[in-house]
Amino acid sequence: MKSPSSLEVRPTSDRLRETLFNVIAPRIEGARFLDLCAGSGAVGIEALSRGASNTTFVDRSRRMCSLIKANLDLCRAQVEQSEVVQAEAADYLRRVITQPLGAFQPWNIVFFDPPYAEDYMSILETFGAHSSSLISDNGLLIVEHYHKNELHDEIGSMIRSRKLKQGDSMLSFYEIITSPSGTRTYSRRAP
């Protein structure tokens, strides 16, 4: 797989990627996967190789989108199982949210790995406010971030269920908050 030559792009390390897929292994088969701020596409391509039904790759850089397509060709990934979109993460999510009801099937797993200097909260708040439009029931939002960059434990209708630290990187796993009856709720806090 080809890697970006730019120091502005920080690919997920092989070791962290292995840890990630060990954790999500029971959920990956047949999953709809979103690789948001995809960079080289290594995480999304690995999702495909491990049985995801399809992967959407989103990156703002035209150069990175070309690299993702080249890596998909190198790995002989099925073109019909992937979509590469050049867009800012916030713009892309806004387009998805505004689609007519039923026009979009939510993802089962979202991997969000922006440059460490980026503002994570606006994207996380979008997921928290629109989780039912973006993430399936029992779905996961996984955020890779610098370990000293503290993220909230609860964001809208999502709660952090797990944190894994490896080197300078941290993976935060968010799930949709559900009530004992199985319906989605929007906060665990008492009113």
Backbone as CSV, one residue per row, in Angstrom:
resi,resn,N_x,N_y,N_z,CA_x,CA_y,CA_z,C_x,C_y,C_z
1,MET,0.844,-1.171,0.000,0.000,0.000,0.000,0.888,1.233,0.000
2,LYS,0.481,2.221,-0.795,1.232,3.469,-0.873,0.878,4.363,0.304
3,SER,1.873,5.116,0.794,1.672,6.056,1.894,1.907,7.462,1.385
4,PRO,1.264,8.447,2.035,1.495,9.835,1.617,2.896,10.275,1.991
5,SER,3.484,11.129,1.148,4.830,11.627,1.419,4.805,12.851,2.315
6,SER,3.662,13.474,2.468,3.542,14.704,3.243,3.590,14.436,4.741
7,LEU,4.263,15.311,5.466,4.285,15.210,6.920,2.993,15.730,7.536
8,GLU,2.134,16.373,6.733,0.863,16.877,7.237,-0.120,15.735,7.472
9,VAL,0.103,14.595,6.834,-0.773,13.442,6.975,-0.121,12.476,7.947
10,ARG,-0.881,12.031,8.953,-0.377,11.125,9.973,-1.158,9.820,9.881
11,PRO,-0.650,8.853,9.107,-1.377,7.603,8.958,-1.486,6.853,10.286
12,THR,-2.578,6.133,10.451,-2.744,5.275,11.623,-1.661,4.205,11.579
13,SER,-0.950,4.032,12.683,0.144,3.057,12.713,-0.391,1.644,12.516
14,ASP,0.459,0.776,11.989,0.069,-0.620,11.779,-0.366,-1.259,13.092
15,ARG,0.361,-0.967,14.143,0.057,-1.563,15.446,-1.300,-1.096,15.976
16,LEU,-1.580,0.212,15.852,-2.866,0.743,16.306,-4.002,0.204,15.449
17,ARG,-3.759,0.095,14.141,-4.778,-0.454,13.237,-5.091,-1.905,13.610
18,GLU,-4.056,-2.675,13.947,-4.268,-4.065,14.368,-5.103,-4.116,15.649
19,THR,-4.793,-3.247,16.604,-5.560,-3.175,17.849,-7.016,-2.830,17.552
20,LEU,-7.221,-1.824,16.706,-8.573,-1.416,16.327,-9.365,-2.597,15.774
21,PHE,-8.789,-3.312,14.817,-9.537,-4.397,14.184,-9.687,-5.614,15.088
22,ASN,-8.823,-5.795,16.052,-9.033,-6.851,17.045,-10.267,-6.543,17.888
23,VAL,-10.459,-5.256,18.217,-11.613,-4.849,19.025,-12.916,-4.956,18.233
24,ILE,-12.905,-4.519,16.983,-14.168,-4.479,16.219,-14.409,-5.737,15.385
25,ALA,-13.530,-6.733,15.486,-13.651,-7.957,14.677,-15.057,-8.563,14.688
26,PRO,-15.725,-8.666,15.838,-17.056,-9.272,15.833,-18.114,-8.459,15.078
27,ARG,-17.828,-7.190,14.803,-18.818,-6.308,14.165,-18.535,-6.028,12.683
28,ILE,-17.382,-6.427,12.186,-16.947,-5.965,10.861,-17.615,-6.706,9.703
29,GLU,-17.896,-7.978,9.850,-18.476,-8.775,8.761,-19.811,-8.171,8.314
30,GLY,-19.884,-7.760,7.047,-21.105,-7.203,6.477,-21.393,-5.760,6.859
31,ALA,-20.483,-5.108,7.566,-20.709,-3.739,8.046,-20.577,-2.713,6.931
32,ARG,-21.373,-1.645,7.057,-21.185,-0.445,6.246,-20.205,0.413,7.023
33,PHE,-19.073,0.782,6.404,-17.944,1.421,7.096,-17.678,2.778,6.485
34,LEU,-17.480,3.786,7.332,-17.091,5.121,6.881,-15.703,5.424,7.412
35,ASP,-14.773,5.729,6.516,-13.421,6.154,6.870,-13.385,7.664,6.628
36,LEU,-13.606,8.441,7.690,-13.744,9.893,7.604,-12.400,10.541,7.902
37,CYS,-11.943,11.411,7.008,-10.567,11.950,7.023,-9.640,10.775,6.753
38,ALA,-9.850,10.137,5.626,-9.298,8.818,5.307,-7.801,8.790,5.040
39,GLY,-7.195,9.895,4.652,-5.757,9.869,4.357,-5.454,8.887,3.242
40,SER,-4.622,7.882,3.507,-4.260,6.886,2.488,-5.347,5.843,2.265
41,GLY,-6.340,5.810,3.173,-7.416,4.827,3.059,-7.087,3.485,3.703
42,ALA,-5.973,3.386,4.406,-5.528,2.104,4.958,-6.556,1.471,5.893
43,VAL,-7.210,2.272,6.734,-8.182,1.712,7.680,-9.406,1.188,6.945
44,GLY,-9.941,1.970,6.026,-11.118,1.531,5.264,-10.831,0.336,4.380
45,ILE,-9.642,0.288,3.792,-9.262,-0.852,2.951,-9.134,-2.109,3.812
46,GLU,-8.593,-1.952,5.009,-8.523,-3.110,5.908,-9.921,-3.572,6.299
47,ALA,-10.840,-2.632,6.503,-12.229,-3.012,6.806,-12.803,-3.865,5.679
48,LEU,-12.562,-3.454,4.434,-13.030,-4.247,3.289,-12.398,-5.636,3.291
49,SER,-11.093,-5.696,3.572,-10.386,-6.980,3.543,-10.861,-7.914,4.651
50,ARG,-11.448,-7.345,5.690,-11.925,-8.159,6.816,-13.425,-8.432,6.740
51,GLY,-14.058,-8.069,5.633,-15.447,-8.472,5.429,-16.499,-7.385,5.464
52,ALA,-16.105,-6.099,5.561,-17.111,-5.033,5.495,-17.814,-5.113,4.145
53,SER,-19.111,-4.852,4.125,-19.850,-4.938,2.858,-19.472,-3.797,1.927
54,ASN,-19.186,-2.626,2.498,-18.708,-1.501,1.693,-18.056,-0.470,2.596
55,THR,-17.239,0.363,1.980,-16.556,1.425,2.707,-16.649,2.712,1.904
56,THR,-16.989,3.777,2.611,-16.964,5.122,2.041,-15.732,5.813,2.601
57,PHE,-14.899,6.335,1.716,-13.685,7.061,2.088,-13.938,8.538,1.845
58,VAL,-13.726,9.376,2.850,-13.916,10.816,2.687,-12.631,11.516,3.114
59,ASP,-12.105,12.351,2.224,-10.941,13.163,2.553,-11.052,14.471,1.781
60,ARG,-10.560,15.546,2.374,-10.670,16.859,1.718,-9.636,17.066,0.621
61,SER,-8.581,16.268,0.622,-7.485,16.451,-0.323,-7.691,15.629,-1.595
62,ARG,-7.609,16.307,-2.724,-7.712,15.619,-4.020,-6.566,14.608,-4.158
63,ARG,-5.374,14.999,-3.672,-4.211,14.107,-3.740,-4.438,12.835,-2.918
64,MET,-5.020,12.977,-1.720,-5.288,11.803,-0.878,-6.363,10.917,-1.508
65,CYS,-7.362,11.527,-2.123,-8.413,10.736,-2.792,-7.818,9.937,-3.952
66,SER,-6.890,10.526,-4.681,-6.196,9.794,-5.753,-5.372,8.652,-5.175
67,LEU,-4.724,8.903,-4.044,-3.937,7.862,-3.379,-4.837,6.719,-2.898
68,ILE,-5.991,7.044,-2.353,-6.939,6.011,-1.915,-7.335,5.139,-3.105
69,LYS,-7.665,5.776,-4.233,-8.050,5.003,-5.430,-6.910,4.106,-5.894
70,ALA,-5.680,4.632,-5.853,-4.518,3.819,-6.240,-4.344,2.640,-5.283
71,ASN,-4.530,2.883,-3.987,-4.402,1.808,-3.005,-5.514,0.772,-3.153
72,LEU,-6.714,1.216,-3.489,-7.797,0.264,-3.746,-7.447,-0.629,-4.933
73,ASP,-6.865,-0.029,-5.987,-6.430,-0.819,-7.148,-5.326,-1.793,-6.770
74,LEU,-4.338,-1.321,-6.011,-3.229,-2.183,-5.577,-3.720,-3.382,-4.765
75,CYS,-4.721,-3.134,-3.929,-5.244,-4.197,-3.060,-6.337,-5.017,-3.743
76,ARG,-6.623,-4.662,-4.982,-7.650,-5.347,-5.764,-9.007,-5.369,-5.050
77,ALA,-9.328,-4.258,-4.396,-10.616,-4.136,-3.721,-11.712,-3.979,-4.771
78,GLN,-12.862,-4.502,-4.465,-13.998,-4.402,-5.374,-14.483,-2.955,-5.436
79,VAL,-14.486,-2.386,-6.644,-14.874,-0.985,-6.828,-16.306,-0.754,-6.356
80,GLU,-17.187,-1.710,-6.594,-18.586,-1.539,-6.199,-18.759,-1.571,-4.676
81,GLN,-17.725,-1.974,-3.959,-17.774,-2.000,-2.498,-17.213,-0.733,-1.880
82,SER,-16.780,0.208,-2.689,-16.161,1.405,-2.133,-16.601,2.648,-2.882
83,GLU,-16.543,3.748,-2.151,-16.819,5.061,-2.719,-15.784,6.010,-2.141
84,VAL,-15.159,6.803,-2.997,-14.168,7.785,-2.565,-14.762,9.165,-2.823
85,VAL,-14.847,9.969,-1.759,-15.479,11.282,-1.847,-14.478,12.348,-1.405
86,GLN,-14.257,13.330,-2.272,-13.419,14.469,-1.896,-14.330,15.535,-1.313
87,ALA,-14.207,15.759,-0.005,-15.046,16.747,0.676,-14.506,16.991,2.072
88,GLU,-14.804,18.155,2.592,-14.558,18.422,4.011,-15.515,17.528,4.797
89,ALA,-15.078,17.030,5.934,-15.905,16.112,6.738,-17.248,16.745,7.102
90,ALA,-17.252,17.981,7.569,-18.496,18.643,7.984,-19.455,18.805,6.808
91,ASP,-18.941,19.198,5.646,-19.785,19.370,4.457,-20.390,18.038,4.034
92,TYR,-19.585,16.993,4.043,-20.075,15.676,3.648,-21.195,15.204,4.587
93,LEU,-20.980,15.328,5.889,-22.008,14.890,6.843,-23.283,15.721,6.690
94,ARG,-23.141,17.009,6.441,-24.307,17.874,6.237,-25.125,17.395,5.028
95,ARG,-24.435,17.013,3.952,-25.140,16.499,2.761,-25.881,15.205,3.077
96,VAL,-25.245,14.327,3.850,-25.875,13.051,4.206,-27.117,13.291,5.053
97,ILE,-27.012,14.169,6.041,-28.119,14.434,6.966,-29.323,15.008,6.239
98,THR,-29.091,15.803,5.210,-30.197,16.469,4.514,-30.814,15.631,3.398
99,GLN,-30.348,14.408,3.212,-30.960,13.541,2.196,-32.375,13.169,2.635
100,PRO,-33.262,12.916,1.671,-34.630,12.517,2.022,-34.630,11.237,2.855
101,LEU,-35.614,11.121,3.731,-35.755,9.949,4.584,-35.748,8.674,3.749
102,GLY,-34.938,7.719,4.132,-34.850,6.440,3.431,-33.867,6.423,2.271
103,ALA,-33.309,7.583,1.901,-32.371,7.643,0.776,-30.970,7.204,1.179
104,PHE,-30.734,7.124,2.472,-29.403,6.797,2.965,-29.509,5.760,4.069
105,GLN,-28.655,4.762,4.008,-28.593,3.741,5.053,-27.437,4.079,5.988
106,PRO,-27.698,4.231,7.302,-26.630,4.616,8.241,-25.474,3.616,8.263
107,TRP,-24.308,4.113,8.669,-23.131,3.255,8.771,-23.195,2.432,10.045
108,ASN,-22.566,1.267,10.010,-22.435,0.438,11.203,-21.204,0.843,12.006
109,ILE,-20.146,1.242,11.294,-18.901,1.653,11.947,-18.368,2.892,11.242
110,VAL,-18.034,3.905,12.042,-17.417,5.128,11.526,-16.060,5.265,12.199
111,PHE,-15.029,5.461,11.380,-13.685,5.728,11.897,-13.331,7.154,11.513
112,PHE,-13.128,7.999,12.512,-12.857,9.426,12.319,-11.449,9.722,12.817
113,ASP,-10.566,10.107,11.886,-9.161,10.329,12.221,-8.649,11.596,11.544
114,PRO,-9.064,12.766,12.047,-8.573,14.008,11.441,-7.159,14.314,11.905
115,PRO,-6.500,15.270,11.242,-5.201,15.715,11.767,-5.375,16.146,13.224
116,TYR,-4.393,15.845,14.059,-4.514,16.118,15.493,-4.791,17.581,15.805
117,ALA,-4.369,18.496,14.945,-4.574,19.925,15.202,-5.995,20.391,14.862
118,GLU,-6.782,19.549,14.213,-8.139,19.927,13.801,-9.087,20.012,14.997
119,ASP,-10.211,20.707,14.789,-11.269,20.798,15.789,-12.149,19.549,15.669
120,TYR,-12.084,18.695,16.634,-12.867,17.456,16.629,-14.325,17.704,16.998
121,MET,-14.552,18.673,17.882,-15.864,18.796,18.511,-17.002,19.069,17.542
122,SER,-16.810,19.872,16.520,-17.930,20.151,15.627,-18.403,18.876,14.929
123,ILE,-17.470,18.018,14.529,-17.850,16.753,13.888,-18.489,15.819,14.907
124,LEU,-17.905,15.727,16.096,-18.477,14.865,17.130,-19.881,15.325,17.521
125,GLU,-20.084,16.628,17.607,-21.411,17.153,17.927,-22.405,16.840,16.817
126,THR,-21.958,16.836,15.576,-22.847,16.442,14.469,-23.283,15.000,14.637
127,PHE,-22.342,14.113,14.963,-22.706,12.716,15.201,-23.637,12.591,16.402
128,GLY,-23.360,13.319,17.475,-24.205,13.245,18.668,-25.616,13.721,18.422
129,ALA,-25.762,14.774,17.618,-27.082,15.338,17.342,-27.854,14.564,16.281
130,HIS,-27.145,13.874,15.397,-27.797,13.200,14.268,-27.434,11.720,14.199
131,SER,-27.198,11.112,15.346,-26.732,9.719,15.340,-27.703,8.791,14.632
132,SER,-29.005,9.011,14.771,-29.971,8.104,14.131,-29.931,8.208,12.609
133,SER,-29.470,9.333,12.081,-29.341,9.494,10.633,-28.018,8.953,10.110
134,LEU,-27.008,8.909,10.978,-25.657,8.591,10.529,-25.160,7.212,10.939
135,ILE,-25.588,6.732,12.105,-25.061,5.480,12.654,-26.218,4.534,12.964
136,SER,-26.057,3.276,12.582,-27.103,2.278,12.806,-27.220,1.938,14.290
137,ASP,-28.333,1.315,14.664,-28.468,0.797,16.024,-27.301,-0.144,16.272
138,ASN,-26.739,-0.102,17.439,-25.570,-0.902,17.818,-24.325,-0.536,17.014
139,GLY,-24.347,0.619,16.355,-23.188,1.063,15.588,-22.136,1.702,16.483
140,LEU,-20.982,1.958,15.894,-19.846,2.530,16.612,-19.292,3.738,15.876
141,LEU,-18.906,4.739,16.642,-18.095,5.847,16.152,-16.763,5.716,16.871
142,ILE,-15.683,5.571,16.114,-14.350,5.419,16.692,-13.530,6.637,16.280
143,VAL,-12.952,7.297,17.269,-12.189,8.518,17.024,-10.736,8.271,17.409
144,GLU,-9.826,8.489,16.460,-8.406,8.460,16.783,-7.975,9.881,17.084
145,HIS,-7.306,10.076,18.231,-6.887,11.416,18.624,-5.619,11.340,19.464
146,TYR,-4.968,12.485,19.608,-3.788,12.603,20.449,-4.214,12.319,21.878
147,HIS,-3.455,11.516,22.592,-3.877,11.063,23.919,-4.083,12.198,24.921
148,LYS,-3.440,13.340,24.706,-3.636,14.475,25.620,-4.821,15.343,25.210
149,ASN,-5.413,15.067,24.072,-6.601,15.785,23.618,-7.820,15.093,24.234
150,GLU,-8.303,15.633,25.340,-9.426,15.012,26.042,-10.742,15.279,25.311
151,LEU,-11.446,14.228,25.012,-12.767,14.333,24.397,-13.817,14.101,25.472
152,HIS,-15.025,14.584,25.237,-16.121,14.403,26.184,-16.527,12.928,26.249
153,ASP,-16.979,12.507,27.414,-17.470,11.137,27.561,-18.862,10.972,26.955
154,GLU,-19.612,12.061,26.903,-20.956,12.020,26.328,-21.102,13.171,25.344
155,ILE,-21.596,12.844,24.156,-21.809,13.856,23.124,-23.178,13.603,22.524
156,GLY,-24.138,14.477,22.856,-25.500,14.301,22.363,-26.037,12.939,22.751
157,SER,-26.407,12.155,21.760,-26.996,10.836,22.016,-25.958,9.718,22.031
158,MET,-24.688,10.085,22.176,-23.631,9.071,22.165,-22.796,9.160,23.436
159,ILE,-22.331,7.997,23.881,-21.506,7.930,25.067,-20.233,7.146,24.761
160,ARG,-19.131,7.612,25.334,-17.872,6.897,25.130,-17.913,5.630,25.983
161,SER,-17.736,4.496,25.331,-17.803,3.213,26.022,-16.436,2.608,26.286
162,ARG,-15.414,3.136,25.598,-14.089,2.540,25.751,-13.029,3.505,25.249
163,LYS,-11.828,3.455,25.877,-10.663,4.211,25.418,-9.485,3.246,25.376
164,LEU,-8.691,3.349,24.323,-7.474,2.555,24.206,-6.327,3.488,23.837
165,LYS,-5.253,3.461,24.621,-4.095,4.306,24.352,-2.962,3.433,23.838
166,GLN,-2.304,3.933,22.798,-1.129,3.259,22.268,-0.161,4.338,21.797
167,GLY,0.988,4.439,22.461,1.929,5.512,22.137,1.290,6.854,22.403
168,ASP,1.387,7.770,21.444,0.774,9.089,21.578,-0.678,9.116,21.126
169,SER,-1.167,8.004,20.605,-2.522,7.960,20.050,-3.509,7.319,21.013
170,MET,-4.760,7.734,20.880,-5.847,7.193,21.672,-7.001,6.876,20.725
171,LEU,-7.658,5.762,20.967,-8.900,5.439,20.268,-10.034,5.590,21.277
172,SER,-11.029,6.402,20.943,-12.233,6.546,21.764,-13.389,5.932,21.001
173,PHE,-14.102,5.026,21.653,-15.223,4.306,21.044,-16.524,4.880,21.604
174,TYR,-17.397,5.363,20.719,-18.689,5.928,21.120,-19.818,5.049,20.598
175,GLU,-20.817,4.880,21.455,-22.011,4.127,21.084,-23.228,4.980,21.380
176,ILE,-24.332,4.648,20.740,-25.579,5.371,20.942,-26.159,4.969,22.301
177,ILE,-26.613,5.948,23.035,-27.229,5.697,24.338,-28.624,5.132,24.096
178,THR,-28.915,4.014,24.723,-30.250,3.432,24.619,-30.847,3.253,26.004
179,SER,-32.161,3.304,26.071,-32.857,3.102,27.343,-32.984,1.604,27.597
180,PRO,-33.392,1.194,28.805,-33.571,-0.233,29.087,-34.561,-0.913,28.137
181,SER,-35.485,-0.142,27.555,-36.454,-0.726,26.616,-35.866,-0.876,25.214
182,GLY,-34.618,-0.373,25.026,-33.960,-0.514,23.731,-34.131,0.673,22.812
183,THR,-34.838,1.714,23.255,-35.008,2.893,22.407,-33.870,3.868,22.652
184,ARG,-33.563,4.657,21.634,-32.484,5.638,21.753,-32.926,6.767,22.664
185,THR,-31.992,7.220,23.483,-32.244,8.373,24.327,-31.220,9.430,23.995
186,TYR,-31.369,10.615,24.567,-30.437,11.670,24.228,-29.578,12.142,25.373
187,SER,-29.699,11.523,26.536,-28.784,11.841,27.622,-28.985,10.870,28.761
188,ARG,-27.901,10.527,29.412,-27.994,9.694,30.604,-28.195,10.548,31.834
189,ARG,-27.972,11.818,31.698,-28.089,12.711,32.849,-29.564,12.959,33.171
190,ALA,-29.821,13.076,34.458,-31.187,13.384,34.895,-31.513,14.811,34.468
191,PRO,-32.782,15.078,34.114,-33.144,16.449,33.702,-32.998,17.458,34.803
